[in-house]
Amino acid sequence: MNKTPLNLNDKITAYRFYFILGALFIASLVVSNLIFQKFFRWDFFGIYTFEISVGILPYPITFLITDLISEVYGKQKANQVVTAGIFASLFSLLIIYVSSIVPATSWSPVNDEIFENVFGATAIAVLASMLAYLFAQYIDIQVFHFWKRLTKGKHLWIRNNFSTFFSQFIDTATVLLLLCVTGIIEWQRFGTLLENGFLFKILIAALDTPLLYLGVFIIRRRFRLMQGEELILEQLKPNK
C-alpha cells in the first residue's frame, strides 16, 4: 500500500490521533478484564435474548480501534498498540495482586472479602483474556490486511467485518474455554455463552462499521490521504 510522508506539523497531529486511539484501546481492554464477572440479559427487540458478561461491552471497541489504526496507520502501528495492551493488562494484574494482599482496615468501606469476591478471579480472567486477545487481535490485523491487499484498498466494510467476525469467534471461544477449564464458569453454560457472545460481537461489529467509515473519512480528509494510502509515523525531527 502507498504511504504518505508528513511534514512536522502533520506528524505531531497524526501522533496525537494515534495516542488517543491507543489510550482508548488500552482503557477498553483493561476495563473489560475488571468487570467481566457481572452478567446481564438483553432482549434484542424480541428477536433474541442475550446473556452476556458486561466485560464484552467495551471489548468490541478494541477491534474497531485496531481496524481504524490498521487502515490509516498500517499493520506495524496496529501491532504496537496490541503489544502495549498486553503490558497494560499485566501491569493492571500486578496492581490488583498487590492490592489484594494488603489487609483492609476495620473501617474500610470495602473489606478483604468483598474485594476478593470482586477481583479474586481477575488474575485468571486477565490470563484467559490475554491469551484470547493475543490470538484474536493479531489474527484480526492479519486478516484485515489480507482483505485490504485483496480488494486493493477498496470495500472497507468487507475487511472490517470479515476480520472482526473471524477474530471475535476465536476470542470468545478461547476465553470461555479457559474460564470453564479453571472452574470460574460451569461447562454447561459454555455453548450458550459462546453463542450469545459471538452473536453479540457480530451485531456490534456490523453496527460499528459506519463509525469506522467516519473515523477513516475524518483522518483521510485531515491528512489528504487517497484511498488505500497509509500515514508514515517516523521519529519527529525538525524540518531543515
N, C-alpha and C positions, 0 to 999 in steps of 0.2 A: 504494500500500500504506500501511496505517496505520503510524505511527511513534510509539514510546513514549518520552516525555521521562523523564529520570532525575534523581534527587536527586544531591547531590555525591558521597556515598559510593559509590553505584551507578555514577556516571560514572567514578570512579577505577578501580573494579574492571573495568568494561567496557573502559576503555583498556588495562588490564593484559592482559586476554584478547586484545585486538586487537594489541598489540605483540608478544605471544608468538607469535600466529599469523603475524604479519608476519615475525618473525625466523626461524621455521621455514620459511616460504615462501622467503625470500631465501637462507637456507643451502642448501636443497634445490636451488634454481636454480643457484647459483654452483658447488656441488659437482658437479652433473651436467655442467657445462661443462668441469670439470677432469679428470674420469675417463673421458671418452667414448671414448678410444682403445682401451680393453680390451673385447674381445668374448667372449661365452661362450655355451655351449649349455645349454638347459634342456629336459629331457624332461618334458612335462606329462602324467603318468600314461599314457604310451604313446599318447596321442591325437594329440599334436602336438609337434614338436621346434622350439623357438625358437632362433634365432641372433641375438642382440641385444647391443647395447652396454650396459655397466654404467651408462652415463650415463642410461639410461632408468629405472633403478631408483628414483632419488629424484624423477624428474620428475612421475609421477602425483600425488605428494604436493602439488605446487603447485596442481594443478587441484582437488583435494579441498579445500585451504585456501581458494582463491578462491570455490569454491561455498559453503563454510561462511560466509565473510565476506559474500558476496552475500545469503545467506539471512537472516542476523540483523543485519547492519550496513548493507546496501544497496549499490547499484551504485557510488556515488561512492567509498566506502571500499575496495571491491574494486579499483577502477581505481587508487586511490592506492597500494595495495600492489604492483600490477603495475608502475606507474611507478617505484616505489622499487627494484624488482627490476632494471629497466633500468640505473639508475645504479649499483647494486651490481655488475652484470656489467661495466660499463665500467670501474669502479674496479679490479676484480679483473684485468681485462685490462691496465690500466696498471701494476699491481704486477708482473705476470708479465713484461711487456716490460722494465721496469727491471731485474728480477732476471736476465733473460736476457743483457743487455748488460754486466752486471758480471762480470768474469772470475773464475773459480774459482781458489782457491789450489791448490798442488801436492798438498796433503794433504787436500783437501776430499773427503769420502765420496761426494759427487755432483759429478762433473766437468761441464764445459760440454757435452760430447757427450751424456751421459746426460740432463742437464736439457733439452737441445734435443729429444732423442727423445721425452721425456715431454710437454713443454709447448710444443714448437715449433709444433704445429698448433693450439694453443689459441686464438690470435688469430682464425684463420679459423673455428674451431668456435664461439667466442663470437659472432662476427658472424652466422654462419648460424643459431645458436640464437636470437639476439636477434630477427632478422627473423621467424623462425618463431614465436617467443614473442610478438612484438607482434601478429601476425595471430591466433594461436590463443587467447591469453588474453583479448584484448579481444572476440573473437568469442564465446568461451565465456561471458563475462559478459553479453553482449548476448542470446545465445540463452537463457541461464539465466533472465534476467528476462522475456524474451518468453513462455516457458512458465509462469513464475510468474504473470504477468498473465492468461494464457490459462486457467490452472487455478484462478485466484483464490486463490493461496497453498496449494492442496492438491496432493497427489500429488508430494511432494518427489523421489521416485525417478525420475519422468519427466524433470523438468528437470535433475536431476543427470546422468543417463545420456545423454540426448539431446544436451545441450550439450557434454558431455565427448567423446562419440563423434565429433561433427562437428569440434570444435576439435582433437582429437588427430590426426585424419586430416590436417588442414591442417598441423599442427605436424610430423608425421612426414614427410610428403611434401616440405615446404619445406626441412627440414634436410637430408634425403638428397639432394635436388636440388642444393642449394648445395655439399654436400660432394663430390658427383660432378663438378660443373662445375669445382671447384677442384682436382680430382685426388686428393683425400685417400682417396676410396673409388672403386673401379672401377665403371664403368657397369653391367657385367653383374650386379653384386650389388644394383642398385637395386631391382628388383622383389621379390627375396627379402627384403631388409631392410625394404622398405615393408610387405610382408605380415606379416612377423614382428613388426615394431614396432607396427603398428596393432592386430593381434590381441592382442598382449600388453597394450597400453594399454586395449583394450576389456575384457579379462579383469580387469585391476586395477580399472578403473572400476566394474565390476559388483560386485567383491568389496569395494570400499571404501564402497559405499552404506550398509551398516549402521553404519560408522564416522561417516558424515555424519549419519545419523539420531541417533546417540548424541551427537555434538557439538552438534547443534541442540537436542536434548532438554535437555542439561545447561545450555546458555545460556538457553534459554527458561524453564526452571524457576528458574534463579538470578535472572532479571530479571522473572519473572512476565509473560512475553510470550504473547499469544494467537497462534493460527495466522495467519501472514501478516504479523504485526507486525514492525517493524524498530526497532533501537535508534537513538537520536539521540546522536551524539557531538559535542557542541558544545564550545566553549572552556570549560575548567574555571574556574568562578568560585565564590567562597564564597556560600553561601545567606544571604540577608538576612532 
